[in-house]
Every structure is written in structure tokens, then in C-alpha cells.
Amino acid sequence: MKVALTVNDFLNRAELVYPDRVAVVDDPDQPAESWGEMTYGEMAKRAKAMAAGLDAMGIGVGERVAMVSHNSARLLTALFGVSGSGRVLVPINFRLVAEEIKYIMEHSGARVLLIDPELAEGLASVECETKLIIGAESDAVLMKFGTEPAAWDGDEDATATINYTSGTTARPKGVQLTHRNLWLNASTFGWHMGVNDRDVYLHTLPQFHCNGWGMLYAVSGMGGKHIIQRKIDGHEILRRVEEHGVTLMCGAPAVLNMILDAAAELAATGQPIPGSGRVRIVVAGAPPPTKTIERTETELGWTFHQIYGLTETAPLLTINSPRAEFDNLTPTERATKLNRAGVPAIGCTMGITETGEITARSNVVMDGYWEQPDQTAAAIYNDCFHTGDGGFIDDQSYLTIADRKKDVIITGGENVSSIEVEDAIFQHADVTEVAVIGIPDEKWGELVTALVVTTPGSSLTEADVIAWTKTKLAGYKCPKKVEFRSELARTATGKLQKFKLREPFWQGHTKLIN
């Protein structure tokens, strides 16, 4: 017997086994009316009501529904109500500006767009067949209680979500993740992390970000409790860890740094650190410094785990968790072991090409890039997904990321296409040449940095370049540092030699990724 693997399996089990258990505690500070506490029984009803609402709107199986939102109970529910009824959810990064979202809407062909109230004014120019502000307006149209939604037979190879990610091209690519991709990623991730029905999961990771790395499915399937955090602040994270008994969270290195800074302030006043001896934190996006990993253990008393993956791989490829062999090591020695990207997750095979590029074979590899067969063929060939990252695998099968073959900057856990930023800056009349690179930064991992050549006599300043770019792109993509140059290093054919431009900033670093 073969039964289709779909995201419905996770919520269906929670509804069956834990119908009266509190499933979600929504952030009380949602600009739309917060959904407050709801049980798994209530969450399942709302997911079905959402599916019935899409039926009433004439949104068919396979059609796209886009949502631009901070973390919320509504977005969490949509991951089941939209995808679980055979439609395709397009969760969009809330940091993007109107022009970027217009492209995603056009490219994905989404017929419905749900917008966070806080973002409504800035996205007023974005058009869609049905555009709703999240809250009373969207609930009235989309939530059809008391109506049984149309049955969907379930197809594990159907696209469940399209997640747009910045890569080496100027425009983001839509990653098609199937139900099978998401099911196996969530199950494997949950297994490796020991997710169970006593877990309390704090949403410190954006839910749009590869569907919360799939952890939200795993937690739901096991009946864990979701604590929604809309905006990230180190002190607020620690407060919620204490209030709700949080045991698990995920985030970029920048989030961990915020927590460490807040904890240091508490410690300075003699206050205990919430969650000590209880919290497991999973970090990805870029390997944090060994010192940060050590501080997680010694100052927070939390257990550090690191994973490596990409949106294209749903995302889990490798995982590095404290193992029994590390028990007798000192915190410093243990941190050194945990600084590596990790060993392959169950069902994943990693490799290194002759040019040093990391490859992967796994059931979590995407179906392809939406409407971009050429880009798909450039990433998946020879029966492998080519990550664009460079690295090496040691004799214990641990992967270490050494550099980035793709021209992508990872800052605060977010991918930034340097080409996209260069294109935006180059539109300024005073700019004749520009190169955007990532340079090491203790807080953000890498800092988006623009090297600019201006027209003769220009009075353009660093502040001018940054302000200009902010009119074109989301804030996190904009340069935080600008240096003016008389010329930029190029090959004889005129191609930018970014490795030469990066070199002075990375002196003393053993890896070309931070």
C-alpha cells in the first residue's frame, strides 16, 4: 500500500490525538485581531474553513495564494489550509518592497494576496485579482465556517508551496517544494531534534523562511505548542522562554547574538537566565563563530545545534548536534566540533565536485524553479543538486562550508543577491561602476558592502547611496557600508574580479564565508 505523504498528515494527527490541547498562542500584539490561544481542534477547523473559503472564491487546486505576513497564527494555519487543500501557498518575505512583491505576484500568477496590516500602506500599489488585508477583512472573505471544503485526494508530488529566494540572478527564483519534500524534511528534522509532545516551540524564525525550515510541521504532528513571536527582540525572547516554558527554537546567528546580549544584561544584574538546561536552539544561515557557540552553552545553558541547507532543499541537508563522544570535552573543544555544518541528515548524500562545490542527493530537493526550466537544469544535473557553496568533507563525514560559489551574501540568515543590489545602485545617475560584496561582521555574519565608482565631480555620499538603494530594495538587502573607489578590479574581458575585491576584508579568516 502506498499512501500519499501530504502536509495534512501533521495537522490531522494533532487533531485526532490532541484536539483539546492548546496548539498555538498567537502574538498578542498582532495589528490584526490576534487569534489568541487555540487548540488543535480549533486550528483544524480554521484550516478547513480557509479551504472552504477558497472553494467559494473559485480558487482551484494548483492555483496560487500569496501571503505577506510577519509570524502569525493565520500564516501558520494557512500552511495547512491552503497547501492542505491542494492549492499552492506563496509565503512572501515581509521585508520586501512593493516592486519586488509585484514581480513575485506576476511571476507566480497568484490570484489571492493577503497582506499584513502593518505593510498595507507600503504595498498599496501591488495589485491582485483578490487582495485582502489580514484580519477582519480577510477572515470575513476567506474563513467559511460550517461549510465542508471540497475533498482533495492528495498528491505527494504536487507543489505545496513556492518559496521565493534570492540567488545569483537579479530576480528571485520561485522554489517549488512538493508535499513529499515538506513531509520528509519535517519528519527527518523532527526526528533528529527529538521533537515530542512536551515541546514548546517559539517562532523566532520567520514562518515565510522555507516554511519555518519545516519545524512547524514537525511540532504540529507531535502535538507540541507553538508560541508565535511577531518581531524579534532578545529580551522579549527570554521573557517568553520564561513565561511559556519554551524548549525549542530556530534562528539565524544574528538572533542568537541578540539573545546572548540580552542574557548578558540580565546576568549583570544577578538575574537567572530563562531556559537554562532546557532549551535547544537550532542555528543556520551561516556558521556562527566558535565563541558564540561556546557562550550558548556557558552563558545561556542552552544546547546548540547547527544545520546546513537551502530553500531548494526544504532545507535540511546536514545537522551538527552534541553527540555522546563530545560529552567529556571542554566547552571550547565542544564548540569547535559544533562549528562545522554537520553530517548528512537521514536520507541525504553529500558530495564535493572536482571544483570544490557541495552537492546533495535527497528526497528534500525541490521539484524545480517555478517557470524557469533553464535555471532548474543549471542547478540539478548529474543526478545531484548543486548548492553553489564550496566546502570539504572530513574523514568523519562532517561537512565544512569554506566559501560561496554563488554570488550570494548571507546577512542575518537572509540571502542577498549581490547582482540585484548592484542593479539597484547602478540606476543612480552618479554611479558609473559598482560591486557589491559581503564582508565579515560579528553581528550579522556578513555585511552587505558596496564599492562604488562615481561620475567625475560627483558629491555622492555613503548616506546617499544607502538612501537611494532603500527606495529600490528591502532594507536588509541594502548596503550597510559604502566605499568609493577610482576603479574596480576586472579581468581583461571586463568581468569584475570579486575575489580580489573581497580579499582585503577577509585577511586572517580561514574561511571565505562568515
C-alpha positions in Angstrom: 0.0 0.0 0.0 1.2 3.5 -0.8 -0.5 6.4 0.9 0.3 10.0 -0.3 2.5 12.0 2.0 0.9 15.4 2.4 1.2 18.3 4.9 -2.3 17.3 6.1 -0.8 14.3 7.9 0.7 16.6 10.6 -2.4 18.6 11.5 -4.7 15.5 11.1 -2.7 13.6 13.7 -2.7 16.6 16.1 -6.5 17.0 15.7 -7.0 13.2 16.3 -4.7 12.8 19.3 -4.7 16.2 20.9 -7.9 18.0 19.9 -8.3 19.8 23.3 -4.6 20.7 23.8 -3.5 24.3 23.2 -1.8 24.3 19.9 -1.0 27.9 19.3 -0.6 31.1 21.4 -0.7 33.9 18.9 1.3 37.1 19.5 -0.9 39.5 21.5 0.5 42.4 19.5 -0.8 41.5 16.1 -2.1 44.6 14.2 -4.9 42.4 13.1 -7.0 41.0 15.9 -4.9 38.3 17.5 -6.3 34.8 17.4 -5.1 34.3 21.0 -5.0 30.7 22.2 -6.5 28.0 20.1 -6.5 24.2 20.4 -5.5 21.7 17.7 -9.2 21.0 17.2 -9.9 24.7 16.6 -6.8 25.0 14.4 -8.0 22.2 12.2 -11.5 23.8 12.0 -9.9 27.1 10.8 -7.7 25.3 8.3 -10.9 23.7 6.8 -12.7 27.0 6.9 -9.9 28.5 4.9 -10.1 25.8 2.3 -13.9 26.2 2.1 -13.4 30.0 1.6 -11.0 29.3 -1.3 -13.7 27.0 -2.8 -16.2 29.8 -2.6 -13.8 32.2 -4.3 -13.3 29.8 -7.2 -9.6 29.2 -6.4 -8.9 25.8 -7.8 -6.4 23.0 -7.0 -2.9 24.0 -8.1 -3.7 27.8 -8.1 -1.5 30.1 -6.0 -2.4 32.1 -2.9 0.2 34.6 -1.7 0.6 35.9 1.8 2.9 38.7 3.0 2.9 38.5 6.8 5.0 38.6 9.9 4.8 35.5 12.1 1.1 34.8 13.0 -1.4 32.1 13.8 -3.1 32.9 10.5 0.1 32.3 8.4 0.7 29.1 10.4 -2.8 27.9 9.7 -2.6 28.8 6.0 0.3 26.4 5.6 -2.3 23.7 6.2 -5.5 25.3 5.0 -4.1 26.4 1.6 -1.5 23.7 0.8 -3.5 21.0 2.5 -6.5 21.6 0.2 -4.4 21.2 -3.0 -3.7 24.9 -3.6 -0.2 26.4 -3.5 0.8 28.8 -0.8 3.3 31.5 -1.7 4.7 32.9 1.6 6.5 36.2 0.8 9.3 37.8 2.8 7.6 40.7 4.6 10.9 42.8 4.3 10.5 43.1 0.5 9.3 46.4 -1.0 6.4 46.8 -3.4 8.4 46.5 -6.6 9.9 43.2 -5.5 6.5 41.8 -4.5 4.9 43.0 -7.8 7.4 40.8 -9.6 6.6 37.8 -7.4 2.9 38.2 -7.9 3.2 38.4 -11.6 5.7 35.6 -11.8 3.8 33.2 -9.6 0.4 34.1 -11.1 -1.2 34.2 -7.6 -4.9 35.0 -7.7 -5.2 35.9 -4.0 -2.9 38.2 -2.0 -3.2 38.5 1.8 -1.3 41.5 3.3 -0.2 42.2 6.9 -2.0 45.4 8.1 1.3 47.0 9.0 2.5 46.6 5.5 -0.7 47.7 3.7 0.3 51.3 3.0 3.7 50.4 1.6 2.2 47.7 -0.7 -0.8 49.8 -1.8 0.5 49.7 -5.4 0.7 45.9 -5.6 -2.3 44.6 -7.5 -4.0 41.2 -7.4 -7.4 39.7 -8.5 -8.4 39.4 -4.9 -6.3 41.5 -2.4 -7.2 41.3 1.3 -5.8 42.9 4.4 -5.2 40.2 7.0 -7.6 40.5 9.9 -11.3 41.1 9.9 -11.4 41.7 6.2 -9.6 38.5 5.2 -11.4 36.5 7.9 -14.8 37.6 6.5 -14.0 36.6 3.0 -11.7 33.6 3.5 -13.0 31.8 6.5 -16.2 29.8 5.7 -17.1 28.0 8.9 -19.8 25.4 8.8 -19.1 24.5 5.2 -17.3 21.3 4.4 -14.4 22.0 1.9 -14.2 20.2 -1.3 -12.3 16.9 -0.9 -8.7 16.8 -2.2 -7.4 13.3 -3.0 -3.9 14.2 -2.0 -0.8 14.1 -4.3 2.6 13.9 -2.7 4.2 15.1 -5.9 2.0 18.2 -6.1 3.6 21.6 -5.3 2.7 22.6 -1.8 4.5 26.0 -1.6 6.5 28.2 -3.8 9.2 30.0 -1.8 11.0 32.8 -3.5 14.7 33.0 -2.8 17.5 35.4 -3.8 20.2 33.7 -5.8 22.8 34.7 -8.4 20.2 36.3 -10.7 18.8 39.8 -10.3 15.3 38.4 -9.8 14.4 35.9 -7.1 13.5 32.4 -8.2 10.4 30.5 -7.1 11.4 27.2 -5.4 8.7 24.6 -5.9 8.5 22.4 -2.8 6.3 19.4 -3.0 4.2 17.8 -0.3 6.7 14.9 -0.3 9.6 17.4 0.1 8.0 19.0 3.0 6.8 15.8 4.7 10.2 14.1 4.6 12.1 17.3 5.6 9.8 17.8 8.6 9.9 14.2 9.7 13.6 14.0 9.4 14.3 17.3 11.1 11.9 16.4 13.9 13.5 13.0 14.4 17.0 14.5 14.5 15.9 17.1 17.0 13.8 14.7 19.2 10.6 16.7 18.8 7.9 15.4 21.2 4.5 16.3 22.7 6.1 18.1 25.6 7.9 20.6 23.4 7.1 24.3 23.4 8.3 25.9 20.2 9.0 29.6 20.0 8.7 31.1 16.5 11.8 33.1 16.4 12.4 32.1 12.8 10.2 33.8 10.1 7.5 31.4 9.0 7.9 32.5 5.4 11.5 31.4 5.5 11.3 28.0 3.9 8.1 27.4 5.8 9.9 27.9 9.1 12.5 25.3 7.9 9.7 22.8 8.2 10.0 22.6 12.0 6.4 24.0 12.4 5.1 20.9 10.6 7.1 18.6 12.9 6.0 20.3 16.1 2.3 20.2 14.9 2.5 16.5 14.1 3.8 15.7 17.6 1.2 17.9 19.4 3.8 20.5 20.6 2.8 24.0 21.5 3.5 26.9 19.2 4.3 30.3 20.7 4.1 33.0 18.0 6.6 35.9 18.2 5.9 38.6 15.6 9.0 40.7 15.9 12.4 39.6 17.2 14.0 41.2 20.3 16.5 39.4 22.6 14.8 40.5 25.9 11.3 39.5 24.6 12.6 36.1 23.5 13.9 35.5 27.0 10.7 36.7 28.6 8.6 34.3 26.5 11.0 31.5 27.2 10.3 32.0 30.9 6.6 32.7 30.6 5.7 29.7 28.3 8.4 27.2 29.3 9.9 27.2 25.8 12.1 24.2 24.9 12.9 24.7 21.3 13.6 27.5 18.7 15.3 28.1 15.4 17.0 31.2 14.1 19.9 32.8 12.3 23.2 33.6 14.1 22.0 37.2 14.4 19.1 36.1 16.5 21.4 34.1 18.8 23.6 37.2 19.2 20.5 39.2 20.3 19.7 36.6 22.9 23.3 36.5 24.2 23.4 40.3 24.5 20.1 40.3 26.4 21.2 37.5 28.7 24.4 39.3 29.5 22.4 42.3 30.7 20.3 40.0 32.9 23.4 38.3 34.3 24.9 41.7 35.1 22.0 42.4 37.4 22.1 39.0 39.0 19.0 37.6 37.3 18.8 34.0 36.2 18.8 33.1 32.5 15.5 31.7 31.4 15.5 28.2 29.9 18.9 27.1 31.3 19.3 23.4 31.0 16.1 23.1 28.9 16.2 25.0 25.6 17.5 23.5 22.3 18.4 26.2 19.7 18.9 25.4 16.0 21.0 27.8 14.1 21.5 28.1 10.3 22.2 30.7 7.6 25.9 30.9 8.3 28.2 29.2 10.8 28.4 31.4 13.9 31.9 32.0 15.5 33.1 29.3 17.8 33.0 31.8 20.7 29.3 32.3 20.1 28.6 28.6 20.2 30.6 28.3 23.5 28.7 31.2 25.0 25.4 29.5 24.2 26.4 26.6 26.5 28.3 28.5 29.2 26.2 31.7 29.5 22.7 30.5 28.5 22.9 26.9 29.5 21.2 26.0 26.2 22.0 23.2 23.8 23.4 24.4 20.4 22.6 22.6 17.1 23.6 23.7 13.7 22.1 22.7 10.3 23.0 23.4 6.7 20.6 23.6 3.8 19.0 25.8 1.3 15.4 26.8 0.4 15.9 24.5 -2.6 16.3 21.5 -0.2 13.4 22.3 2.1 16.0 22.9 3.8 17.7 20.2 5.8 20.8 18.6 4.4 23.3 18.3 7.3 23.0 18.6 11.0 25.5 19.0 13.8 24.3 18.2 17.3 26.2 17.5 20.5 26.9 13.7 20.5 28.0 11.3 23.2 31.6 11.5 22.0 31.6 15.2 22.9 30.4 14.8 26.5 33.9 14.8 28.1 35.2 17.7 26.0 35.6 21.2 27.4 33.0 23.8 26.3 35.7 25.3 24.0 36.5 22.0 22.5 32.9 21.1 22.0 32.2 24.5 20.3 34.9 23.7 17.8 33.3 20.4 17.0 29.9 22.1 16.6 31.2 24.9 14.3 31.1 22.5 11.3 28.0 22.4 9.2 27.4 18.8 10.2 26.9 15.3 8.9 24.2 14.3 6.4 20.7 14.1 7.7 19.0 10.7 7.3 18.2 10.0 3.6 20.7 12.6 2.4 24.0 12.0 0.5 26.6 14.8 0.2 29.4 15.2 -2.2 32.1 17.6 -3.4 32.8 18.1 -7.1 36.3 18.5 -8.6 35.9 22.3 -8.3 35.0 22.1 -4.6 31.3 22.6 -5.0 29.0 20.9 -2.5 26.3 18.6 -4.0 23.4 16.8 -2.5 21.1 13.9 -3.3 17.9 13.7 -1.2 14.1 13.5 -1.3 14.0 17.0 0.1 15.5 18.5 -3.1 12.9 20.8 -4.8 10.8 19.8 -7.8 12.4 22.8 -9.7 12.2 26.6 -10.1 8.7 27.8 -11.0 8.5 28.6 -14.7 12.3 28.6 -15.0 13.4 25.3 -16.6 16.8 26.6 -17.6 17.6 27.6 -14.0 16.4 24.2 -12.8 18.7 22.4 -15.3 21.6 24.6 -14.1 21.1 23.5 -10.5 20.0 19.9 -10.8 22.1 17.7 -13.1 24.2 14.5 -13.0 21.6 13.3 -10.5 22.6 15.9 -7.9 21.6 19.3 -6.7 24.5 21.7 -7.0 24.4 24.1 -4.0 26.7 26.8 -5.2 28.6 26.6 -2.0 32.2 25.4 -1.6 33.5 23.2 1.1 35.0 20.0 2.1 34.1 16.7 4.0 36.5 15.4 6.6 37.3 11.8 7.4 34.4 11.7 9.9 31.9 12.7 7.2 31.5 16.2 8.6 30.9 19.0 6.1 32.6 22.4 6.5 31.5 25.3 4.4 34.6 27.1 3.1 33.3 29.7 0.6 30.4 30.5 -1.7 30.5 29.7 -5.3 27.3 31.5 -6.0 27.5 35.3 -5.7 25.2 35.4 -2.7 25.7 37.3 0.6 24.1 35.8 3.7 23.4 38.5 6.2 21.4 37.8 9.4 20.4 34.5 7.9 18.9 36.1 4.7 20.2 35.5 1.2 21.0 38.7 -0.7 21.8 38.6 -4.4 24.8 40.9 -5.0 23.7 41.3 -8.6 20.3 42.6 -7.5 21.8 45.2 -5.2 24.3 46.2 -7.9 21.5 46.7 -10.3 19.6 49.0 -7.9 22.7 51.1 -7.1 23.7 51.4 -10.7 20.4 53.1 -11.5 21.7 56.2 -9.7 22.8 58.8 -12.3 26.1 59.4 -10.4 27.2 55.8 -10.4 29.4 54.5 -13.2 30.6 51.2 -11.6 29.6 49.2 -8.6 30.5 45.9 -7.0 28.6 44.5 -4.0 30.3 42.0 -1.7 29.9 40.5 1.7 32.5 41.3 4.4 32.8 39.6 7.8 30.7 41.1 10.6 30.4 39.8 14.1 26.7 40.5 14.5 25.2 39.8 11.0 27.7 37.2 9.8 28.3 39.2 6.6 27.7 42.9 5.9 26.4 44.0 2.5 29.1 46.4 1.3 29.1 48.4 -1.9 32.3 49.5 -3.7 31.3 52.4 -5.9 32.9 54.4 -8.7 31.1 57.8 -9.4 31.0 60.2 -12.3 33.7 62.9 -12.3 32.8 65.8 -9.9 30.0 63.8 -8.1 29.4 64.7 -4.5 27.6 61.4 -3.8 28.0 60.2 -0.2 27.7 56.9 1.6 24.4 58.0 3.1 23.1 59.0 -0.4 23.9 55.5 -1.8 22.2 53.8 1.1 19.1 56.0 1.0 18.8 55.5 -2.8 19.0 51.7 -2.5 16.3 51.7 0.1 13.9 53.1 -2.4 14.5 50.1 -4.6 15.0 47.2 -2.3 14.1 45.7 1.1 16.2 47.2 3.9 18.1 44.0 4.7 19.4 43.9 1.1 20.7 47.5 1.1 24.4 48.2 1.8 25.4 48.9 5.3 28.8 50.2 4.2 29.8 52.0 1.1 33.4 52.7 -0.1 34.2 54.9 -3.1 36.9 53.7 -5.5 38.6 55.2 -8.5 38.4 51.8 -10.3 37.3 48.2 -9.7 39.4 45.1 -10.3 38.4 43.5 -13.6 39.6 40.8 -15.9 40.9 41.5 -19.5 37.4 40.9 -20.7 35.9 43.4 -18.2 34.5 40.9 -15.7 34.6 42.0 -12.1 37.2 40.1 -10.0 35.2 40.0 -6.8 37.7 37.6 -5.2 40.3 40.4 -5.4 37.8 43.0 -4.1 36.9 40.7 -1.1 40.4 39.7 -0.3 41.5 42.7 1.9 38.4 42.3 4.1 38.8 38.6 4.6 42.5 38.6 5.5 43.1 36.5 8.6 39.9 34.4 8.0 40.4 30.7 7.3 37.0 30.5 5.5 35.6 32.8 2.9 32.2 32.7 4.5 31.3 34.1 7.9 
